Amino acid sequence: MDRRDFIKRSLAVAGGMVAGRVLGAANMLNDELTKKGGYTMDYVTLNNDVQMPILGYGTLRIPVERCAECVSEAIRKGWRLIDTAKNYANETEVGKGIRQSGIDRKELFVTSKLWFKDYGYESAKRAFDATLDRLGLDYLDLYLLHQPFGDVYGAWKALEELYEEGRVRAIGVSNFHPDRIVDMGFINKVIPAVNQIEFSPYFQRWEDKRVNDQYGVQVESWGPLVSGNRPEIFTEPTLVEIGAKYGKTPAQVILRYLTQQGVVTVCKTERPERMVENIGVFDFKLSVGDMAQIAKLDKGRTMSKDHRAPEDVKWFHTESTRVLQ
């Protein structure tokens, strides 16, 4: 979606006149399940008509010595969206796992992210080239600005050019609040296709999703299972009881809760049996009552870092950068 379409869309939303074809994140789950390679997956259509799997395999904090094996195994188990980032320091291993899987590259949807220390026009271009080299790929399916700090607009200009050159199929952002999404839409040529944000039963950001939907930006959840920080989520009585009705685990209930409502969702596991479990969420549907009960679990606050809190912004600038490749 370009800026002209964004402005037209925003005016239509403001006047209550949105009609006709639904784009991007407003295009929820497909009416029919799409079958690929013997497993079932739902897809969303991004605002540039690229199809994106609604459930993806995350690689944050997978031990580097196991990463290639885990990625390869996940792909063989049916996962097609693979999510990594420069800051995860595992792009080389992710690329190795992709090659070891034996699955055609064209069947995969590979995401990486630009760390904000590399923001700026020239440095973003160099960082993208380095990411492709580490992954051993010719193109990315999605490239995201990882954080809303630093020279966001210089970096975005570089991403726009990479997109126009066909080196990445879609570009987006991560951890951007709704006001930043609206601002980006009015001053940039290409509108973000995706906004990857923290989203879990303990931090349900439906108002954020509503605004992103209005402007054609697909919301993607990171940390849906609370990234292992809050293991009590797996014994929440509400999730246990709902899961029992369908013969599903609390984790499966969480993933279905988000994907059923149009949130692309990325989760991580190193265990092959969990890879199978986590992808097996498209053969049941939660009721309105189920979802109302899960909605009550919302604590209304981050389970991680607050991207608007001064002390947390300082942490990102001073302590968060890993030892990068």
C-alpha positions as CSV (number, residue, x, y, z in Angstrom):
1,M,0.0,0.0,0.0
2,D,1.4,3.4,-1.0
3,R,0.9,6.7,0.8
4,R,-1.9,7.9,-1.5
5,D,-3.9,4.7,-0.7
6,F,-3.1,5.1,3.0
7,I,-4.5,8.7,3.1
8,K,-7.6,7.7,1.2
9,R,-8.1,4.8,3.5
10,S,-7.6,6.9,6.7
11,L,-10.1,9.4,5.5
12,A,-12.6,6.7,4.8
13,V,-12.1,5.2,8.2
14,A,-12.5,8.6,9.9
15,G,-15.8,9.1,8.0
16,G,-17.0,5.6,8.7
17,M,-17.1,4.8,5.0
18,V,-14.7,1.8,4.7
19,A,-16.3,-0.6,2.2
20,G,-15.5,-3.0,-0.6
21,R,-12.3,-5.0,-0.7
22,V,-10.7,-5.6,2.7
23,L,-6.9,-5.4,2.7
24,G,-4.0,-6.5,4.9
25,A,-4.8,-7.2,8.5
26,A,-8.5,-6.5,8.0
27,N,-8.5,-9.5,5.8
28,M,-8.9,-12.1,8.6
29,L,-8.6,-15.8,8.2
30,N,-9.3,-17.3,4.8
31,D,-12.8,-18.8,4.5
32,E,-11.3,-22.2,3.6
33,L,-8.3,-23.8,5.1
34,T,-5.3,-24.1,2.7
35,K,-3.6,-27.5,2.5
36,K,0.1,-27.6,1.7
37,G,2.4,-30.6,2.0
38,G,0.0,-32.7,4.1
39,Y,-0.7,-30.2,6.9
40,T,-3.2,-27.5,7.3
41,M,-2.4,-23.8,7.6
42,D,-4.4,-20.5,7.4
43,Y,-3.0,-17.5,5.6
44,V,-3.5,-13.7,5.7
45,T,-3.2,-11.4,2.8
46,L,-0.9,-8.4,3.4
47,N,-1.6,-5.0,2.1
48,N,0.5,-5.7,-1.0
49,D,-1.3,-9.0,-1.7
50,V,1.5,-11.2,-0.5
51,Q,0.2,-14.3,1.3
52,M,1.7,-14.9,4.8
53,P,1.1,-18.0,7.0
54,I,-0.8,-17.0,10.1
55,L,1.4,-19.2,12.4
56,G,5.2,-19.1,12.4
57,Y,8.2,-20.7,14.0
58,G,10.3,-18.4,16.2
59,T,14.0,-18.8,16.8
60,L,14.7,-16.3,19.7
61,R,16.9,-17.9,22.4
62,I,17.3,-21.2,20.7
63,P,20.9,-22.3,21.6
64,V,23.1,-21.6,18.6
65,E,24.4,-25.2,18.6
66,R,20.8,-26.5,18.2
67,C,19.3,-23.8,16.0
68,A,19.9,-25.4,12.6
69,E,18.6,-28.7,13.7
70,C,15.5,-27.2,15.3
71,V,14.7,-25.0,12.2
72,S,15.2,-28.0,9.9
73,E,13.0,-30.2,12.1
74,A,10.3,-27.5,12.3
75,I,10.1,-27.1,8.6
76,R,9.8,-30.9,8.1
77,K,7.0,-30.9,10.7
78,G,5.1,-28.4,8.5
79,W,6.1,-24.9,9.6
80,R,6.6,-22.5,6.7
81,L,7.0,-19.1,8.4
82,I,10.4,-18.9,9.9
83,D,11.2,-15.8,12.1
84,T,14.7,-14.6,13.0
85,A,16.6,-11.3,13.5
86,K,20.1,-10.0,13.4
87,N,19.9,-9.4,17.2
88,Y,19.1,-13.1,17.7
89,A,22.7,-13.9,16.5
90,N,21.5,-17.0,14.7
91,E,20.8,-16.1,11.1
92,T,23.7,-18.3,9.9
93,E,22.2,-21.3,11.7
94,V,18.7,-20.5,10.5
95,G,19.9,-20.5,6.9
96,K,21.6,-23.8,7.5
97,G,18.5,-25.3,8.9
98,I,16.5,-24.1,5.9
99,R,18.9,-25.8,3.5
100,Q,19.0,-29.0,5.6
101,S,15.2,-29.2,5.6
102,G,15.1,-30.2,1.9
103,I,12.0,-28.0,1.4
104,D,11.9,-25.7,-1.7
105,R,12.8,-22.1,-0.7
106,K,9.6,-20.9,-2.5
107,E,7.4,-22.7,0.0
108,L,8.9,-20.8,2.9
109,F,8.2,-17.4,4.3
110,V,11.4,-16.1,5.9
111,T,11.4,-13.0,8.2
112,S,14.4,-11.2,9.6
113,K,14.8,-7.8,11.3
114,L,17.1,-4.8,11.2
115,W,18.5,-4.0,14.6
116,F,18.2,-0.3,15.4
117,K,22.0,0.2,15.9
118,D,22.1,-0.3,12.1
119,Y,19.3,2.3,11.3
120,G,20.1,5.0,8.8
121,Y,19.9,4.8,5.0
122,E,23.4,3.5,4.2
123,S,23.9,1.3,7.2
124,A,20.5,-0.3,6.7
125,K,21.4,-1.3,3.2
126,R,24.7,-2.8,4.4
127,A,23.0,-4.7,7.2
128,F,20.4,-6.1,4.9
129,D,23.1,-7.5,2.6
130,A,24.9,-9.0,5.6
131,T,21.6,-10.7,6.7
132,L,21.1,-12.3,3.3
133,D,24.7,-13.4,3.3
134,R,24.4,-15.0,6.7
135,L,21.1,-16.7,5.8
136,G,22.5,-17.8,2.4
137,L,19.3,-16.5,0.6
138,D,18.7,-14.4,-2.4
139,Y,15.7,-12.5,-0.9
140,L,13.5,-12.2,2.2
141,D,9.8,-12.5,2.4
142,L,9.6,-9.9,5.2
143,Y,12.1,-7.5,6.7
144,L,11.2,-5.5,9.8
145,L,12.5,-2.6,11.7
146,H,13.1,-4.3,15.0
147,Q,12.6,-1.4,17.4
148,P,11.0,2.1,17.2
149,F,14.2,3.9,18.2
150,G,17.0,5.7,16.4
151,D,16.9,6.8,12.7
152,V,13.7,5.1,11.9
153,Y,13.0,7.1,8.8
154,G,16.4,6.8,7.3
155,A,16.2,3.1,7.7
156,W,12.7,3.0,6.3
157,K,13.8,4.7,3.1
158,A,16.4,2.0,2.6
159,L,13.7,-0.7,3.1
160,E,11.4,1.0,0.6
161,E,14.2,0.8,-2.0
162,L,14.9,-2.9,-1.1
163,Y,11.2,-3.6,-1.5
164,E,11.0,-1.8,-4.9
165,E,14.0,-3.7,-6.1
166,G,12.3,-7.0,-5.3
167,R,14.9,-8.1,-2.8
168,V,12.2,-8.4,-0.1
169,R,8.6,-9.2,-0.7
170,A,7.2,-7.1,2.1
171,I,8.5,-4.7,4.7
172,G,7.2,-3.8,8.1
173,V,8.0,-2.8,11.7
174,S,8.1,-4.3,15.2
175,N,7.2,-2.9,18.6
176,F,5.6,0.3,17.1
177,H,2.6,1.8,18.9
178,P,-0.4,2.9,16.9
179,D,0.5,6.6,16.8
180,R,3.8,5.7,15.1
181,I,2.0,3.5,12.6
182,V,-0.2,6.5,11.6
183,D,2.7,8.8,11.4
184,M,4.7,6.5,9.2
185,G,1.7,6.2,6.9
186,F,1.5,9.9,6.3
187,I,5.1,10.6,5.6
188,N,6.5,7.5,3.8
189,K,5.9,6.2,0.4
190,V,5.3,2.5,1.4
191,I,3.1,1.7,4.3
192,P,4.3,-1.1,6.7
193,A,2.7,-4.4,5.8
194,V,3.3,-5.9,9.3
195,N,3.7,-4.7,12.8
196,Q,5.1,-7.4,15.1
197,I,4.2,-6.6,18.7
198,E,4.0,-8.3,22.1
199,F,0.6,-10.0,22.2
200,S,-0.5,-12.8,24.6
201,P,-3.5,-13.7,26.9
202,Y,-1.8,-11.6,29.6
203,F,-1.3,-8.6,27.4
204,Q,-4.1,-8.4,24.9
205,R,-3.7,-5.4,22.5
206,W,-7.0,-5.4,20.7
207,E,-7.1,-1.6,20.5
208,D,-3.7,-1.6,18.9
209,K,-4.9,-4.2,16.5
210,R,-8.0,-2.1,15.7
211,V,-5.9,0.9,14.7
212,N,-3.4,-1.2,12.7
213,D,-6.4,-2.9,10.9
214,Q,-7.8,0.5,10.0
215,Y,-4.6,1.4,8.1
216,G,-4.0,-2.0,6.5
217,V,-1.2,-3.1,8.7
218,Q,-1.2,-6.8,9.8
219,V,-0.5,-7.4,13.5
220,E,1.8,-10.2,14.3
221,S,2.3,-11.5,17.9
222,W,5.6,-12.2,19.5
223,G,5.6,-13.8,22.9
224,P,2.1,-15.4,22.7
225,L,3.1,-18.0,25.3
226,V,4.8,-15.3,27.3
227,S,8.3,-16.3,26.2
228,G,8.7,-18.7,29.1
229,N,8.7,-15.9,31.6
230,R,5.4,-16.8,33.1
231,P,5.0,-20.6,33.2
232,E,1.8,-20.3,35.2
233,I,0.0,-19.5,31.9
234,F,0.1,-23.2,31.1
235,T,-1.9,-24.0,34.3
236,E,-4.4,-21.1,34.0
237,P,-7.7,-22.8,34.9
238,T,-9.6,-21.0,32.1
239,L,-7.1,-22.3,29.5
240,V,-7.0,-25.8,31.0
241,E,-10.8,-26.1,31.1
242,I,-11.3,-24.8,27.6
243,G,-8.6,-27.0,26.3
244,A,-10.2,-30.1,27.9
245,K,-13.4,-29.4,25.9
246,Y,-11.6,-29.8,22.6
247,G,-8.8,-32.2,23.6
248,K,-6.2,-29.5,23.3
249,T,-3.4,-28.1,25.5
250,P,-3.4,-24.6,27.0
251,A,-0.7,-23.6,24.5
252,Q,-2.9,-24.7,21.6
253,V,-5.9,-22.8,23.0
254,I,-3.7,-19.6,23.2
255,L,-2.5,-20.0,19.6
256,R,-6.0,-20.7,18.4
257,Y,-7.3,-17.7,20.3
258,L,-5.0,-15.3,18.5
259,T,-5.0,-16.8,15.0
260,Q,-8.8,-17.2,15.0
261,Q,-9.0,-13.5,15.5
262,G,-6.6,-12.7,12.7
263,V,-3.4,-12.2,14.6
264,V,-0.3,-13.7,12.9
265,T,1.4,-15.5,15.7
266,V,5.0,-16.7,16.2
267,C,6.0,-19.2,18.8
268,K,9.2,-21.1,19.7
269,T,10.0,-24.6,20.9
270,E,13.0,-26.8,20.7
271,R,11.0,-30.0,21.2
272,P,9.8,-31.9,18.1
273,E,6.6,-33.1,19.8
274,R,5.8,-29.4,20.7
275,M,6.4,-28.4,17.1
276,V,3.7,-30.9,16.1
277,E,1.4,-29.8,19.0
278,N,1.7,-26.1,18.3
279,I,0.9,-26.3,14.6
280,G,-2.2,-28.5,15.3
281,V,-4.6,-25.6,16.0
282,F,-6.6,-25.4,12.8
283,D,-8.9,-28.4,13.4
284,F,-11.1,-26.7,16.1
285,K,-12.8,-23.4,16.7
286,L,-13.2,-21.5,20.0
287,S,-16.7,-20.3,20.8
288,V,-17.6,-16.7,21.5
289,G,-18.0,-17.7,25.2
290,D,-14.5,-19.3,25.2
291,M,-13.0,-16.1,23.8
292,A,-14.8,-14.0,26.3
293,Q,-13.4,-16.0,29.1
294,I,-9.8,-15.8,27.7
295,A,-10.2,-12.1,27.3
296,K,-10.6,-11.8,31.1
297,L,-7.0,-13.0,31.5
298,D,-5.6,-9.7,30.2
299,K,-3.4,-8.0,32.8
300,G,-3.3,-4.8,30.7
301,R,0.5,-4.5,30.8
302,T,3.7,-5.8,29.2
303,M,5.3,-9.0,30.4
304,S,8.6,-7.7,29.0
305,K,9.8,-4.2,28.2
306,D,7.7,-1.0,27.8
307,H,8.8,0.7,24.6
308,R,7.6,4.0,26.0
309,A,9.1,3.9,29.5
310,P,12.3,6.0,29.8
311,E,14.2,3.4,31.8
312,D,13.3,0.6,29.3
313,V,14.3,2.8,26.3
314,K,17.6,3.4,28.1
315,W,18.0,-0.4,28.5
316,F,17.5,-1.0,24.8
317,H,20.2,1.6,24.0
318,T,22.7,0.5,26.6
319,E,22.2,-3.2,27.4
320,S,20.0,-5.0,24.9
321,T,22.4,-5.4,22.0
322,R,23.8,-8.9,21.9
323,V,27.2,-10.0,20.7
324,L,26.2,-9.9,17.0
325,Q,27.6,-11.8,14.1
